[in-house]
Amino acid sequence: MKNLSPISQRRLAQFKANRRGYWSFWIFLCLFTITLFANIIANDKPLIVSFKGELLFPIVQNLPETYFGGDFKTEADYRDSYVEELINEDGWMIWPPIRYSYDTINFNLDEPAPSSPTTDNWLGTDDQGRDVLARLIYGLRLSIIFGLSLTLLSTIIGVAAGAVQGYYGGKIDLFFQRFIEVWSGLPELFILIIIASIIEPSFYTLLGILLLFSWTRLVDVVRAEFLRVRNFDYVRAARALGVGDLQIMKRHILPNAMVATLTFMPFILTGSITALTSLDFLGLGLPPGSPSLGEMLAQGKNNIQAPWLGLTAFLSLAFVLTLLTFIGEAVRDAFDPRKIAL
């Protein structure tokens, strides 16, 4: 706090004054941190195996069944009772809290899949017998990382494009504006359908396709700020002293434009997560089998007799998006000069 400038201290105080957004930030941060350790929380492999006095870590080691005295040279299935007996004869295992990964199928269900919640599957299973809670944890991690990546890349491109337009103006601004108008009018969903029919969508292809259309969201805001500030006295003085255009844009104008940019970023993140969820729900998103909130929503729609599927996906998605919206409101208040922290 002492190393911050007075303006930064005032903004931080205003952010904390919005209690709803402040606590939402910490809840979201804790939730994201938990999902980052999804492989340790939910996995069908033990965290640690002690076998004949040797410590093994199956999460990062690929050990064949023959290593423990089994018959097959393929990777050991630690959930198999036979392998479990072999290990327990000469050692022990420490399992994660959830003994399922996102793609682990439970073949020991007491009822046909999708099965209802039990002590073994806390949120039940989907129509393929996979643990819903494990898929939820992995799906949240994937959605948040995808949203953060798309938001960051969109912000970099959008700020750069808006800065060039606003600073130089004239024909460059006119050309870019007409280009953005045409580009924004392209049918994004149809393009995704065409691309999905040609290549198999993946995390990076979806990120690239959505990035083609999402970078335009911040252009107008940054452009307006650069148009407003470019003829201020301190900018004209820097130009008269021989400071280059890039340095003027970076040092003197960009900090002002970043105020509006940071205000919009939580809402862009919300839209990015929603976009991925919508594509997965329609079957145009990640490959089949990927942990996805949209795929869980689709399963809830297709299995009305299993309400835990739709409710789990809906409530978790609504909770995350609500947190991000509250954070966005707090950031907006923090950068609003008219508000005073009490």
Secondary structure, 3 states (H helix, E strand, C coil): CCCCCHHHHHHHHHHHHCHHHHHHHHHHHHHHHHHHCHHHHECCCCCEEEECCEEECCCCCCCEHHHHCCCCCCECCCCCHHHHHHHHHCEEEECCCECCCCCCECCCCCCCCCCCCCCCCCCCECCCCEEHHHHHHHHHHHHHHHHHHHHHHHHHHHHHHHHHHHHHCHHHHHHHHHHHHHHHCCCHHHHHHHHHHHCCCCHHHHHHHHHHHHHHHCHHHHHHHHHHHCCCHHHHHHHHCCCCHHHHHHHHHHHHHHHHHHHHHHHHHHHHHHHHHHHHHHCCCCCCCCCCHHHHHHHHHHCCCCHHHHHHHHHHHHHHHHHHHHHHHHHHHHCCCCCCCC
